[in-house]
């Protein structure tokens, strides 16, 4: 799906035409310009105020293969971070962030298929804002937490709801391969204020979820600090910040789109293998 230009500074992760290795690139009109460096190196350059080094490749957007914007060691998710979603699920609002993990193997990129597992008959979409970690974070305060965030992207927290309901646990229900779509771009932290933007999730074009990104139970710096008090966050790790009300089922042949103005639209078809 074409990536629309926005006023925010954004990067994408694409397959480099030479060797198809993953690289980051900046947007330049109808082209992507590839950059040198991984998440940690790019984040440090931005923190230092240095220009990002380019490696010379210039690729038309309509010929670029967009990849998931990070290759995390783990995806850390925050459950029940919107009051309306807690209410629709019949859950009590937590007193501290409720966190769980998705494996790195759940991550897919734009236009890759969400695969419905044979073990589930009720899979749901959950559109979310995601944060990408830019540096090693351990025991950071809320005041310093966001300085370690590389940027923001769109995510779908795909959930096998029947398994979650039956097991009262999150790991299997949230951890299937393809259950963490990410993309299409990274809005750099210094150029993106979540509270000024809106998330919309559509299934086959029908709006299912729509919210301003200013209604979190636990604010984003608090979330980052809380997670870093439990586990070390590494460059490229992803934090899913919670889903608003409106989650619902997805079925074979449908498509899910999560849009955040200033980032773009993450599109994924839904397939039941076999």
C-alpha positions in Angstrom: 0.0 0.0 0.0 1.4 3.4 -0.9 2.8 5.5 2.0 1.4 9.0 2.1 3.6 11.9 3.0 2.8 13.7 6.3 4.4 16.7 8.1 6.0 14.4 10.7 9.5 13.1 10.2 9.2 9.4 9.4 11.4 6.5 8.5 10.6 3.2 7.0 12.3 -0.2 7.0 12.6 -1.7 3.6 14.4 -4.5 1.7 17.5 -3.0 0.2 17.6 -3.6 -3.6 21.2 -4.8 -3.3 21.0 -8.2 -1.5 17.5 -7.5 -0.1 18.9 -6.9 3.4 16.6 -4.8 5.7 17.6 -1.1 6.0 16.0 2.0 7.2 15.2 4.8 4.8 13.8 8.3 4.9 10.9 9.6 2.8 11.8 12.0 0.0 8.9 12.8 -2.2 8.1 9.8 -4.3 11.3 8.0 -3.2 12.9 6.4 -0.2 16.5 7.2 0.5 18.3 4.4 2.3 20.2 5.1 5.5 23.2 3.6 7.2 22.8 2.1 10.7 20.4 0.1 12.8 17.9 1.4 15.3 20.4 2.1 18.1 22.8 4.0 15.7 20.0 6.0 14.1 18.5 6.8 17.5 21.9 8.0 18.9 22.5 10.2 15.8 19.2 11.8 16.3 19.8 12.3 20.0 23.2 13.9 19.2 21.7 16.1 16.6 23.8 14.6 13.8 22.5 14.2 10.3 21.6 10.6 9.3 24.1 9.0 7.0 22.8 7.8 3.7 24.1 4.8 1.8 23.2 6.1 -1.7 20.3 4.0 -2.8 17.2 5.9 -4.0 14.1 3.7 -4.5 10.7 4.6 -5.8 8.0 4.1 -3.2 5.9 2.1 -5.5 8.8 -0.4 -6.0 9.9 -0.7 -2.4 9.0 -3.6 -0.2 8.0 -2.3 3.2 9.0 -4.4 6.1 8.0 -4.4 9.8 9.6 -1.2 11.1 11.6 -3.1 13.8 13.0 -6.5 14.5 12.4 -6.8 18.2 13.8 -9.3 20.7 10.3 -9.1 22.3 7.0 -7.3 22.0 5.7 -6.0 25.3 2.0 -5.2 25.4 -0.1 -3.2 27.8 -3.6 -4.6 28.4 -6.7 -2.6 29.4 -5.1 0.8 28.9 -8.4 2.5 27.8 -11.3 2.6 30.2 -13.9 2.0 27.5 -12.1 -1.1 26.4 -11.9 -2.4 30.0 -15.7 -1.9 30.2 -16.5 -3.7 27.0 -14.4 -6.6 28.1 -16.1 -6.7 31.6 -12.7 -6.1 33.3 -11.8 -4.0 36.3 -9.5 -1.1 35.5 -6.0 -2.2 36.8 -4.2 -0.3 39.5 -0.9 -0.6 37.6 0.0 -1.4 34.0 -1.0 -5.0 33.0 1.7 -6.3 30.8 2.2 -9.4 28.7 4.6 -10.5 26.0 4.3 -11.5 22.3 7.2 -13.5 20.8 9.3 -11.9 18.1 8.0 -14.6 15.7 4.5 -13.0 15.9 5.8 -9.9 14.0 4.8 -9.3 10.4 4.9 -6.2 8.2 2.6 -4.3 6.0 0.5 -6.4 3.5 1.5 -9.7 5.1 -1.3 -12.0 6.0 -2.7 -12.5 9.5 -3.1 -16.3 9.6 -6.0 -17.6 11.6 -4.8 -20.6 13.6 -6.8 -23.9 13.5 -7.0 -23.9 17.3 -9.2 -20.8 17.3 -12.7 -20.1 16.0 -12.8 -16.5 17.2 -9.9 -14.2 16.4 -10.2 -10.4 17.1 -8.5 -7.3 15.9 -7.1 -4.7 18.4 -5.7 -1.6 16.7 -2.9 0.1 18.7 -0.2 2.7 18.8 3.2 1.1 19.3 6.5 2.5 20.5 9.9 1.3 19.2 12.7 1.4 21.7 15.9 3.1 20.6 18.4 2.3 23.3 18.9 0.0 26.3 16.5 0.9 29.0 16.6 -0.5 32.5 15.1 1.1 35.6 14.4 4.5 33.9 12.2 7.1 35.4 9.0 8.4 33.7 10.8 11.7 33.3 13.6 10.2 31.2 11.7 7.3 29.6 10.7 8.9 26.3 14.2 9.9 25.5 14.9 6.2 24.9 12.0 5.8 22.4 13.0 5.8 18.8 9.5 6.4 17.4 5.9 5.3 17.0 4.2 3.0 14.6 0.8 1.3 14.0 0.1 -2.1 15.3 -2.6 -4.8 15.5 -2.7 -6.9 18.6 -4.4 -10.0 17.1 -6.0 -12.1 19.7 -7.6 -15.6 19.7 -10.4 -14.4 22.0 -12.0 -17.9 22.6 -8.6 -19.2 23.8 -8.1 -16.1 26.0 -11.5 -16.5 27.5 -11.1 -20.2 28.1 -7.6 -20.1 29.6 -7.8 -16.7 31.3 -4.3 -16.2 30.1 -2.7 -14.2 27.3 0.3 -16.1 26.1 -1.2 -18.6 23.7 -4.1 -16.4 22.7 -1.8 -13.5 21.7 1.3 -15.4 20.7 0.5 -17.1 17.4 2.7 -16.4 14.4 1.5 -13.3 12.5 -0.3 -12.0 15.5 1.7 -8.7 15.7 1.5 -6.7 12.5 3.6 -3.5 12.6 4.0 -0.6 10.2 4.0 1.0 7.8 6.5 3.7 9.1 8.1 5.1 12.2 7.2 8.6 13.2 10.3 9.8 15.1 9.6 10.7 18.7 10.8 14.3 18.5 8.3 15.0 15.7 5.3 13.2 17.0 3.0 14.0 19.9 0.5 11.1 20.3 -2.1 13.3 21.9 -2.4 15.3 18.7 -3.2 12.3 16.6 -6.0 9.8 16.0 -6.2 6.0 15.6 -8.8 4.4 13.4 -9.1 0.6 12.8 -11.2 -0.6 9.8 -12.2 -4.1 8.8 -13.1 -4.3 5.1 -13.5 -0.5 5.2 -15.9 -0.4 8.1 -14.7 1.7 11.1 -14.5 -0.5 14.1 -12.3 1.6 16.4 -11.7 5.3 16.5 -10.0 7.3 19.2 -7.7 10.3 19.9 -4.4 9.1 21.4 -4.9 11.0 24.6 -7.1 8.7 26.6 -4.6 6.3 28.2 -5.2 5.1 31.7 -1.4 4.9 32.1 0.5 7.6 30.2 3.2 6.5 27.9 6.2 7.6 30.0 4.8 5.8 33.0 4.3 2.6 30.8 7.9 2.7 29.6 9.3 3.3 33.1 7.1 0.5 34.6 8.2 -2.1 32.0 11.9 -1.1 32.4 11.5 -1.8 36.1 10.6 -5.4 35.3 12.7 -6.2 32.3 15.5 -4.6 30.2 14.3 -3.1 27.0 16.7 -3.4 24.1 17.0 -1.3 20.9 14.3 -2.5 18.4 12.0 -3.8 21.1 8.3 -2.9 20.6 5.8 -1.7 23.2 2.1 -2.0 22.3 0.3 0.7 24.3 -3.2 -0.7 24.6 -6.4 -0.8 22.4 -9.5 1.4 22.5 -13.0 0.1 22.6 -14.5 -1.5 19.5 -12.5 -4.7 19.2 -14.2 -7.5 17.2 -13.9 -10.6 15.1 -12.0 -11.0 11.8 -12.5 -13.8 9.4 -10.9 -15.4 6.3 -10.9 -13.1 3.3 -11.2 -9.8 5.2 -8.6 -7.1 5.6 -7.6 -5.0 8.6 -6.4 -1.5 8.4 -5.0 0.5 11.3 -4.4 4.2 10.5 -2.7 6.9 12.6 -2.4 10.3 11.0 1.3 11.2 10.9 2.3 7.6 10.6 0.2 6.0 7.8 -2.0 2.9 7.3 -1.0 -0.6 8.3 -2.9 -3.0 6.0 -3.0 -6.8 6.5 -5.3 -9.4 4.8 -6.7 -12.2 6.9 -6.2 -15.8 5.8 -7.0 -19.3 7.2 -4.2 -21.5 5.8 -5.2 -24.6 3.9 
